Amino acid sequence: MSTLIQKLKHELIKALPPTIFFFIILHIVALVRSLMIRGTGISVPSSTSVLLASLILGKSVLVADMLPFINRFPDKPLVWNVSWKTLIYALVALAVHYLERLYDYWKEAHNLIAANHALWSEINWPRFWAVQILLVTLIFNYCVIAELARAVGRGRLKRIFFGPLT
C-alpha cells in the first residue's frame, strides 16, 4: 500500500508545476475574455472551471510528455523541441477552446450538429483567434521553461532564477 501512496505522491508532485502554470494562464485568458466581452451578456468561466481545466491540462502535459513522438528532437537545439511541443500543445488548446465554445451552444441547441452550425454562424472569430493567440504565446512560454529545466536541470534553473537557496 505504501508504494501506491508513494507513486500517487510522485505523480501529484510532477503534475503540480504544469497545473499551477495553466491555472495562472487560464485565469489570465479568462480575464482577457471577460474584458473583451464586457457588456455582451456572455458568461465567462468561473474560477472553479478554470481550476478543473488546469488540472486536466496539467495531467495532459505529463501524459503527452510520455508519448514517444513528443520529444522528437532531444539532441538538437532547444528551439526544435520548444517549437514542436508548442505546436502539439497549441493544437490541443485549439481543440479544447473550440469544444468549450461548442458546449456553450450545445446547451441551447437540439443536437450537436445544430450547435456546431449555430457556433459557426454566430462566433466572433476575431475574439476567438485573439484568445487562441494568447494561449499559444503562453504555451510557448511554458515549453521554453520546461525545455530549459530539462536541459540544465530543475535545481540549477531554480538557482538561476531565484538565486541560491540558503
Buried (B, 14 or more C-beta within 10 A) or exposed (E): EEEEEEEEEEEEEBBEBBBEBBBEBBBEBBEBBEEBBEEEEEEBBEEEEBBEBBBEBBBBBBEBBEEEEBBEBEEEEBEBBBBBBBBBBBEBBBEBBBEEBBEBBBEEBEEEEEBBEBBEEEBEEEBBEBBBEBBBEBBBBBBBBBBBBBEEEEEEBEEEEEEEEE
